[in-house]
């Protein structure tokens, strides 16, 4: 009977460790997505500022 109890305990340990891995992986994916989003938002802001400044310079110098 002892072997059956050990097997149940080991199976539940595997599920727990998989859930931990799943949570860890999800956190890493979200963290990486935030980095990428911040990088591309910064690039978009610089591009938008350059567009507005170039249009303003074109209107003033025309």
Secondary structure, DSSP 8 states (H G I E B T S, - for coil): -HHHHHHHHHHHHHHHHHHHHHHHHHHHHHHHHHHHHHHHHHHHHHHHHHHHHHHHHHHHH-
